[in-house]
Amino acid sequence: MVKNKIILASKSPRRKELLEGLEIPFEIRTKEVEEVYPENLPAKEVAPFLAKLKAQPLISTLQEGEILLTSDTVVLLNGEILGKPKNEEDARRMLSCLSENVHEVITGVHMQSIEKSFNFSNTTKVYFSKITEEQISHYIEKYQPYDKAGSYGIQEWIGFVGIKRIEGCYFSVMGLPVHDVYEHYMKF
């Protein structure tokens, strides 16, 4: 069943863990990329744009039988992109905004071999219940969510106590829509 090796261009431990679950051979290969996008780009297109951007410096390293996989996740609340928090105050602001609200998590994915490429995104709606200032403080202090879009990880404590439900893919909210990745991998 295994035909090609994935080159995961990500330092994210969550993406590594999710890809391991697919039992596809892979290695991690990364190069730093400045994650910038055009100001006029619609918010829903930012994640797939950034996923493709992250692939650019690694395309020339691809060999026969390798598929480059890059990904980017954004949290979208009322049209505003909530990126990774700059500091504790920013994380607190984001989590307070998410409390008792519905937001979208959009994960963009880019897959590329020597012969072809494919770019797509997955959108999941996330419904937060009310989270208190005390809960926010506990979460920030204990989990340090500074490397996470929207200042939270669904698989962490705040997800357990704060998320009422989702519409869409749980794994996409974690950072990689593994079902979609597997489907596209099989097409390569």
C-alpha positions as CSV (number, residue, x, y, z in Angstrom):
1,M,0.0,0.0,0.0
2,V,2.9,2.4,0.7
3,K,4.1,4.0,-2.4
4,N,5.7,7.4,-1.7
5,K,7.5,9.0,1.2
6,I,6.1,12.2,2.7
7,I,8.5,15.1,3.4
8,L,6.8,16.9,6.3
9,A,8.0,20.5,6.2
10,S,6.9,21.3,9.8
11,K,8.4,21.5,13.2
12,S,5.0,21.1,14.8
13,P,4.9,18.1,17.2
14,R,1.1,17.9,16.6
15,R,1.5,17.5,12.9
16,K,4.2,14.9,13.3
17,E,1.9,13.0,15.7
18,L,-1.0,13.1,13.3
19,L,1.0,12.0,10.3
20,E,2.5,9.1,12.4
21,G,-1.1,7.9,12.9
22,L,-1.5,7.4,9.1
23,E,1.4,4.9,9.1
24,I,2.9,6.5,6.0
25,P,6.7,6.7,5.8
26,F,7.9,10.3,6.3
27,E,10.8,12.4,7.3
28,I,10.9,16.0,8.5
29,R,12.7,18.6,6.4
30,T,12.3,22.3,7.2
31,K,13.5,25.7,6.1
32,E,12.4,28.9,7.7
33,V,9.9,31.0,5.7
34,E,8.6,34.4,6.6
35,E,4.8,33.9,6.8
36,V,3.5,37.0,5.0
37,Y,0.5,37.3,2.7
38,P,-1.0,40.1,0.6
39,E,-3.1,42.5,2.6
40,N,-6.0,42.2,0.1
41,L,-6.0,38.4,0.2
42,P,-9.4,37.2,1.5
43,A,-9.1,35.7,5.1
44,K,-10.4,32.3,4.0
45,E,-7.5,32.0,1.5
46,V,-4.7,32.9,3.9
47,A,-4.1,29.3,5.2
48,P,-3.8,27.6,1.8
49,F,-1.6,30.6,0.5
50,L,0.8,30.2,3.5
51,A,0.9,26.4,3.1
52,K,2.0,26.8,-0.5
53,L,4.5,29.6,0.5
54,K,6.1,27.2,3.0
55,A,6.7,24.7,0.3
56,Q,8.6,27.0,-2.0
57,P,12.1,26.7,-0.5
58,L,11.9,22.9,-0.3
59,I,10.6,22.0,-3.8
60,S,14.2,21.9,-5.3
61,T,15.1,19.2,-2.7
62,L,12.5,16.8,-3.8
63,Q,13.5,13.5,-5.2
64,E,11.6,10.8,-7.1
65,G,9.0,9.1,-4.8
66,E,8.8,12.0,-2.3
67,I,5.8,14.2,-1.6
68,L,6.3,17.4,0.1
69,L,3.6,18.3,2.7
70,T,3.2,21.7,4.2
71,S,0.4,23.1,6.2
72,D,-0.8,26.3,7.9
73,T,-3.7,26.9,10.3
74,V,-5.6,30.1,11.0
75,V,-8.4,30.9,13.4
76,L,-11.0,33.2,11.9
77,L,-13.4,35.1,14.3
78,N,-15.8,37.6,12.7
79,G,-13.5,38.1,9.7
80,E,-10.4,38.7,11.9
81,I,-7.5,36.3,11.7
82,L,-6.3,35.3,15.2
83,G,-2.7,34.3,14.7
84,K,-0.2,33.1,17.3
85,P,-0.3,35.4,20.3
86,K,2.6,37.8,20.8
87,N,2.5,37.6,24.6
88,E,0.3,36.8,27.5
89,E,-1.9,39.8,27.1
90,D,-2.5,38.9,23.5
91,A,-3.3,35.3,24.4
92,R,-5.8,36.5,27.1
93,R,-7.5,38.9,24.6
94,M,-7.9,36.1,22.0
95,L,-9.3,33.6,24.4
96,S,-11.7,36.2,25.9
97,C,-12.9,36.9,22.3
98,L,-13.4,33.2,21.7
99,S,-15.5,32.7,24.9
100,E,-19.2,32.2,24.1
101,N,-18.5,32.5,20.4
102,V,-18.3,30.5,17.2
103,H,-15.2,30.7,15.1
104,E,-13.7,28.9,12.1
105,V,-10.4,27.1,12.0
106,I,-9.0,26.9,8.4
107,T,-6.1,24.6,7.7
108,G,-4.5,25.0,4.4
109,V,-2.4,22.1,3.0
110,H,0.0,21.9,0.1
111,M,1.2,18.6,-1.3
112,Q,3.8,18.5,-4.1
113,S,5.9,15.9,-5.9
114,I,8.3,16.4,-8.8
115,E,5.4,15.8,-11.2
116,K,2.4,17.6,-9.6
117,S,1.1,19.7,-6.8
118,F,-2.2,20.1,-5.0
119,N,-3.4,22.8,-2.7
120,F,-6.6,22.7,-0.5
121,S,-8.1,23.8,2.7
122,N,-10.4,22.4,5.4
123,T,-12.7,24.5,7.5
124,T,-14.1,23.5,10.8
125,K,-16.6,25.6,13.0
126,V,-15.7,25.6,16.7
127,Y,-18.2,26.5,19.4
128,F,-16.8,27.8,22.7
129,S,-18.8,27.9,25.8
130,K,-18.2,30.7,28.4
131,I,-14.6,30.5,29.7
132,T,-13.8,32.5,32.8
133,E,-10.9,34.8,33.4
134,E,-9.7,32.3,36.0
135,Q,-9.8,29.4,33.4
136,I,-8.0,31.6,30.9
137,S,-5.3,32.4,33.4
138,H,-4.9,28.8,34.4
139,Y,-4.6,27.7,30.7
140,I,-2.1,30.4,29.7
141,E,0.1,29.8,32.8
142,K,0.1,26.0,32.5
143,Y,0.0,25.4,28.7
144,Q,1.9,28.5,27.3
145,P,-0.2,28.5,24.1
146,Y,2.2,31.0,22.3
147,D,2.8,28.6,19.3
148,K,-0.9,28.1,18.5
149,A,-3.2,30.0,16.2
150,G,-6.0,31.6,18.3
151,S,-4.0,30.9,21.5
152,Y,-5.4,27.4,22.1
153,G,-5.0,23.7,21.3
154,I,-8.3,21.8,21.0
155,Q,-6.5,18.7,22.4
156,E,-5.4,20.5,25.6
157,W,-7.3,21.4,28.8
158,I,-9.0,24.5,27.4
159,G,-10.5,22.3,24.6
160,F,-11.8,19.8,27.2
161,V,-13.5,22.5,29.3
162,G,-14.3,25.2,26.8
163,I,-15.4,23.6,23.5
164,K,-19.0,22.6,23.3
165,R,-18.9,21.1,19.8
166,I,-17.4,21.4,16.4
167,E,-18.7,21.0,12.9
168,G,-16.0,19.5,10.8
169,C,-12.7,17.8,11.3
170,Y,-11.2,17.6,14.8
171,F,-7.7,16.8,13.4
172,S,-7.8,19.9,11.2
173,V,-8.3,22.1,14.3
174,M,-5.2,20.3,15.7
175,G,-3.3,21.4,12.5
176,L,-3.7,18.7,9.8
177,P,-6.8,17.3,8.2
178,V,-5.4,13.7,8.1
179,H,-8.3,12.2,6.2
180,D,-8.0,14.7,3.4
181,V,-4.2,14.3,3.4
182,Y,-4.5,10.5,3.2
183,E,-7.1,10.7,0.3
184,H,-4.7,13.0,-1.7
185,Y,-1.7,10.9,-0.8
186,M,-3.4,7.9,-2.3
187,K,-4.0,9.9,-5.5
188,F,-0.3,10.6,-5.9
